[in-house]
């Protein structure tokens, strides 16, 4: 029964990724562009969703080898589906942030962790010299703006981060716990770092930059 449930969840995530790619013009534009842009062995790839998409990491970190591969709305399965060109380029480092959009689709913390582990194993197999850095999910704040699909799901972020840290340990990749840097004393994204309760303002990206700077260099 558990195996059937896992297969069903995997099929659902694949369908979600297909629907996302087919229905979202921005996603399709971004994904097809990334298919054409080269990745090299000296490059540092930032893979993620809108939080990654919204940052100019190469400028913040003053490193021309940083390549942004974030797409608004992406889920873990979407990253699995588009990891091929990144693996082919054999980058020096890969930073991964994923999961919040899966949560908005009512995907469990356990399923997010399993899918993320699949993504990591694919990279390790296809590009064994790439150093992988798994970053935690960030909190969100429905008091700044209500995200109906995330309402009441703050605990899933916490649960997913616990499981993702276990994935990182199990796979021998570096875990970067960003969550404590962004959370307030009520478990929400700090209101001073966001204007919509989910995405970061400039000061938030500076905190993120400082957290990953030692690993980039």
C-alpha positions in Angstrom: 0.0 0.0 0.0 2.8 2.4 0.9 4.5 1.7 -2.4 1.3 2.4 -4.3 1.0 5.7 -2.4 4.6 6.7 -3.3 4.0 5.8 -7.0 0.8 7.9 -7.0 2.6 10.9 -5.4 5.4 10.6 -7.9 2.9 10.6 -10.8 1.1 13.6 -9.3 4.3 15.6 -9.0 5.2 14.8 -12.7 1.7 15.9 -13.8 2.1 19.1 -11.8 5.5 19.8 -13.4 4.0 19.2 -16.9 1.0 21.4 -16.3 3.3 24.1 -14.9 5.5 24.1 -18.0 2.6 24.0 -20.4 0.4 26.7 -18.8 2.9 29.2 -17.5 4.5 31.3 -20.4 7.1 32.7 -18.1 8.2 29.3 -16.9 8.5 28.0 -20.5 10.5 31.0 -21.6 12.9 30.7 -18.7 13.3 26.9 -19.0 13.9 27.0 -22.7 16.4 29.8 -22.3 18.3 27.8 -19.7 18.4 24.8 -22.1 20.4 27.0 -24.5 22.7 28.8 -22.0 26.0 27.1 -21.4 27.2 25.8 -18.0 31.0 25.4 -17.5 33.2 23.5 -15.1 34.1 26.8 -13.3 30.5 27.8 -12.8 28.4 28.0 -9.6 24.8 27.3 -10.3 21.9 28.6 -8.2 18.9 26.3 -8.7 15.6 27.2 -7.3 12.2 28.9 -7.5 11.1 32.6 -7.4 13.3 33.3 -4.4 16.3 32.4 -6.5 14.9 33.9 -9.7 14.5 37.2 -8.0 18.2 37.7 -7.1 21.3 38.8 -9.0 23.7 36.5 -7.1 26.6 37.2 -9.5 26.5 40.9 -8.7 25.9 40.5 -5.0 28.8 38.1 -4.7 30.9 39.8 -7.4 31.4 36.5 -9.2 30.9 36.2 -12.9 30.9 32.4 -12.7 27.6 32.4 -10.8 24.7 31.3 -13.0 21.1 31.8 -11.9 18.8 28.9 -12.8 15.8 29.9 -10.7 12.2 30.0 -12.1 9.2 31.5 -10.5 6.7 28.9 -9.3 9.1 25.9 -9.8 8.6 22.7 -7.8 11.1 20.0 -7.1 9.9 17.8 -10.0 10.3 20.8 -12.3 14.0 21.1 -11.2 14.4 17.3 -11.8 13.0 17.7 -15.3 15.4 20.5 -16.2 18.6 19.4 -14.4 20.0 17.8 -17.5 21.8 20.8 -19.0 23.2 21.6 -15.6 24.6 18.1 -15.2 26.0 18.2 -18.7 27.9 21.3 -17.9 29.6 19.7 -14.9 29.6 22.9 -12.7 32.0 23.4 -9.9 29.2 24.0 -7.3 25.4 23.7 -7.2 23.2 25.5 -4.6 19.7 24.1 -4.3 16.6 25.7 -2.8 13.2 24.1 -3.3 10.0 23.1 -1.7 7.8 26.1 -0.9 5.7 25.7 -4.1 5.3 22.0 -3.5 3.9 22.9 -0.1 1.4 25.3 -1.8 0.2 22.3 -3.9 -0.4 20.3 -0.7 2.6 18.1 -1.1 3.9 16.6 2.1 7.2 17.3 3.7 8.2 13.7 3.3 7.4 13.8 -0.5 9.5 17.0 -0.8 12.4 15.4 0.9 12.2 12.2 -1.3 12.0 14.3 -4.5 14.9 16.5 -3.4 17.0 13.4 -2.6 16.3 12.1 -6.1 17.5 15.4 -7.5 20.7 15.2 -5.5 21.4 11.6 -6.5 20.9 12.5 -10.2 23.5 15.3 -9.9 26.0 13.1 -7.9 25.7 10.4 -10.5 25.9 12.6 -13.6 28.4 15.2 -12.3 30.3 13.6 -9.4 32.8 16.5 -9.0 30.1 19.1 -8.5 29.9 20.2 -4.8 26.3 20.4 -3.8 24.8 22.7 -1.2 21.3 22.1 0.0 19.6 25.2 1.4 16.7 25.2 3.8 13.3 26.5 3.0 12.5 30.0 4.3 9.5 30.9 6.4 6.6 32.9 5.0 4.3 35.4 6.6 0.6 35.4 5.9 0.1 38.5 8.1 1.9 40.6 5.5 -0.2 39.2 2.7 -2.3 36.1 2.7 -1.1 33.3 0.5 -4.2 31.1 0.6 -2.4 28.0 -0.7 0.1 28.3 2.2 -2.4 29.2 5.0 -1.9 27.0 8.0 1.1 25.2 6.5 3.9 26.9 8.4 4.6 23.7 10.2 5.3 21.9 6.9 8.2 24.2 6.3 9.7 23.2 9.6 9.0 19.5 9.0 10.5 19.7 5.5 13.7 21.4 6.8 14.2 18.6 9.4 13.9 16.0 6.6 16.0 17.9 4.1 18.8 18.2 6.7 18.7 14.4 7.0 18.8 14.1 3.2 21.9 16.3 3.1 23.6 14.3 5.8 22.7 11.0 4.2 23.9 12.1 0.8 27.1 13.8 2.1 26.2 17.3 0.8 26.5 20.6 2.6 23.4 21.7 4.5 22.9 25.5 4.8 20.2 26.4 7.3 18.9 29.8 6.3 15.6 29.5 8.2 16.8 30.9 11.5 18.2 34.0 9.8 14.8 34.9 8.4 12.2 33.8 11.0 10.6 36.0 13.7 9.7 34.9 17.2 6.3 33.7 16.0 7.7 31.4 13.2 7.0 33.8 10.4 9.2 35.5 7.8 10.5 38.7 9.3 8.2 41.5 8.1 11.1 43.9 7.6 12.5 41.6 4.9 9.4 41.2 2.7 6.7 43.2 1.1 4.4 40.3 0.2 5.0 37.8 3.0 6.9 35.3 0.8 9.5 37.0 -1.4 12.6 39.0 -0.2 13.4 42.6 -0.3 17.0 43.7 -0.9 18.0 43.5 2.7 16.8 39.9 2.8 19.0 39.0 -0.1 22.0 40.6 1.7 21.4 38.2 4.6 21.2 35.3 2.2 24.4 36.5 0.4 26.3 36.7 3.7 25.2 33.2 4.7 26.4 31.5 1.5 29.4 33.7 0.8 31.9 31.3 2.7 30.6 28.4 0.6 30.8 30.3 -2.7 34.4 31.3 -2.1 
